[in-house]
């Protein structure tokens, strides 16, 4: 069952609600971003799990091989684009993703990442930004469900957005607008044009 998460204006890093025993990002979720949804989670087919209705779709697939460093950059850029992260949040996501890649796995995966800020960077490694800039980007990652506070300086990660696998698929689905929605868009446009 997926849950819809509505973006909040921002997170207060001093007043975080922690979840030390359970990762709330395990469940698939949808984030509302402007006029579209970005969903994350595991899907096995194109059938509606509630009704069993089969959804038909044309799929075009392109496969490219990338080295480790390039793969992480492509993955980070693809996720940042899907969630429409601003430049600061993109840079922080890349830094957190790099730190996650260094995190040892337990039982085949790493469920959290430790983010200690000292000596001008994460775990003493410089990341090319100030602590304030890092905190601004971290707030965006919290707001968008990328990470969730476990305990101070340790965050659960959304397993759909942080992984150590060797493959990633970015998929964009286009849906044909219904006639009612298209007419509503036209009427809205007419209202704005006559108002100006």
C-alpha positions, 0 to 999 in steps of 0.5 A, a space after each residue: 500500500 503506498 502512502 501519499 506524502 504532501 511536501 511540507 514547507 521545510 524541516 526544522 533540524 532542531 525539532 526532528 521527530 525520530 524513529 529509532 526502531 523502524 524505517 518509515 520510508 520502506 513503504 512505497 510513497 508518492 510525493 506531490 510535486 507541482 502538477 505531477 506525482 513522483 512515486 517510489 517503491 517496488 512494482 512487479 507489473 503494470 497491474 493495479 493491485 487493488 482491482 487487478 486491472 491490467 494497464 497497457 503501456 508502450 515501453 521503450 528501453 535504452 541500456 547504457 553501461 557506466 563505470 562506478 563513479 559515472 553510474 552514481 552521478 547518473 543515478 543522482 542526477 536522474 533522481 534529482 530531476 524526477 523530484 525537481 530538487 534545487 541545486 543545493 538539494 542536488 549537491 547535498 543528495 550527491 554528498 549523502 549518496 557518496 557517504 551512503 556508498 561508503 556505509 557497510 552493508 548488513 544483511 545485503 543492504 544498508 538501511 541508514 547513513 551517518 551524517 556527522 559534520 566536522 572539519 568542514 565536511 561529512 565525516 571530516 571529508 570536504 564536500 565543497 559547501 558550508 555547513 549552512 548550505 548542507 543543512 538547507 539541502 538536508 532539509 529538502 531531502 527530509 521534506 521529500 522523503 529521501 531520508 528520515 531521522 533515526 537518531 541524531 546524525 543518523 538517518 534512515 534512507 528511502 531504499 528506492 532512492 539509495 541503493 548499492 545495486 548495479 542497475 537503475 531504470 528511470 521511467 517517464 510515463 505519459 498519459 493522454 489527457 481526457 477530454 474533460 481535463 483538456 477542456 478544463 485547461 482551456 477554460 482556465 487559460 481563457 479566464 487568465 487571458 481575459 483577466 490580463 
